[in-house]
Amino acid sequence: MQVFKKSTKISWSAKKPFNLGGIKDLSFSEIKIRAKFATPYSSLVDVEKLKEVFPVKNNLKIEIVEGELLCQGEKMEEFRDKGTEIIVAVTAITVFAK
């Protein structure tokens, strides 16, 4: 899915040292991430592959729930679309820092 390719790019930039509100050099061991994904076809989501895009591995919790937001669009050959269905996944990500 395209959204996960974009997440991969975001995760690489997140691996740089943190500077959150004046907190410098926050290590990944001091961070917890909770991510909740709502998507149609939730049973098809590869959670292990999804975990790869997050910079924190030990304190990571991912929850996948069924959620419906499907729309009809246009099939665009240049994007190698297989159909006209637009699938929207909604994600809430919470980051906790010590």
C-alpha angles and dihedrals in degrees: 000000000000094000092062091051089055090048090056091058090048092050093055091055089047091059090074115099112287123246104180115171094327096321105126129196096009107179124224090243087067094055132082122192126198116187125183119190123194112194141146111250090031091166089066095059113110101219094189091054090047091053089059092071094059119087092214115069108166100048098039127122120182123189123188119198133177112257130165124224110135124156136177118244137158126288108243115195093198089065092045091241114183095201146348098268117117112206117200120198117192118207132191114193122188120190120198121194127190 
